[in-house]
Every structure is written in C-alpha cells, then in structure tokens.
C-alpha cells in the first residue's frame, strides 16, 4: 500500500463517505488536502479569520466557542475524530470569515481540504449529502443549547451537567463555568448551595455526588414545587 492509499484508508476509517466517492474525486482530495498536527491548546481558527478549508479531524478533538469582549466564552460544540465543523462549512458556503474560535482540546491530527476542492466535491452526491446531514445534526444540537440557555436556570443546567460526569468529578469550578457559558463565581455559589443541601461534596478540583436523586430534582425544576 503506497502513501496515498494509506492516507485514503486513514480518512475512510474516520469518514466512511470517502469510500463512496469516485476514484477521481478521491485522488483530487488526496492531492490537494493539507495534513497538520496541532498541539493541545493550539488555535485552529479565530473570530474574523478567513476560512481556508474544510477540516477532517483524524485524531484528537476541537472545542468551538464563542468569545465575548470581556473574555467569557460560550461553548458551542466539540468536533471529535470522525466529525466535522458546521461553522467551517457555513463559512465556506457563505464565503464569510469565522465567527467563533476553534481550539484543540488534545493533540489533534487533521486534514484540511482547500475551499476550491470543497466546492468541487459538493458536486458529488455522497459528499453533498454528508455536508447537509452535518448541518441538520449540528443545528439540532445548537437549538438545544439555545433552549437551555434561554429557558433553563443556571442551577438546573449545573445539576444536569454534574449528573452527566459520574459520581466523582475531577474538574474545577472554572471548567464547569466554561461548559455552561457562565462565570466561576456563580458556579461556586451554586455548588456551595448544593453542598449545604447535601447534594454534593466539593473539594479542591474534585466534586463528589452525594445525592443523585436530589440533583435530578434540581435539574428537572421539581425542587421548586
């Protein structure tokens, strides 16, 4: 197996759509794609930066966030290996700069498909269906995020977040705040209240869940009734 065949096999393992493309399209993709390795914490793209191509994440993961002028961040979604970035797709289709920031959560390997080749591949039904299916999935997730931020109180969202991380969480208050799009002081205040109710036991960079049923009541809002 030569180098290009190895690259195609690696891509197809993460993105099965590659196997559905005509051989000529596969060849163009391999000839024009740029492979890159980004260390953990590295910036892949930033607000107002021009979009250079369509990323295929082979290893690692990317956190996509919206940043405010005061430094606060609202996490939008994560792009794991085998997934793709809807904001990159949107910027390429609309020929607009990025309106969010992408940060490598771990050492990340990706292949960047240049925008001209992205446009050409949209003529292939398999690739076009792949891109628009991505839009449908990500928009549904973003609508869920909007609903949570708009209609759920922070204590409910924090309780639900804690329940999704196991009995003992090795996490800081700042990390929880980042995931919730809030600030550390609010999260610390809520955790102190949860501790007073016997729901959790916070310690340095660790939170133990003591009463999962009680947290579920908080998450559902039924503790108010």
Protein Blocks (a to p, Z undefined) as FASTA:
>chain_A
ZZklmmmmmmmmmmmmlmmpcfklmmmmmmmpccddddehiafbdehiacfbdcddfbhc
dddddddfkopacdfbdcdehiacfklmmmmmnopacfbdcddfbdcddddddfklmmmm
mmpmklmmmmmmmmmmmmmmmmmmmmmmmmpcfklmmmmmmmmnojbdcddfklmmmmno
pafklmmmmmmmmmmnomaccdehiacdfblmlmmmmmnopmmZZ
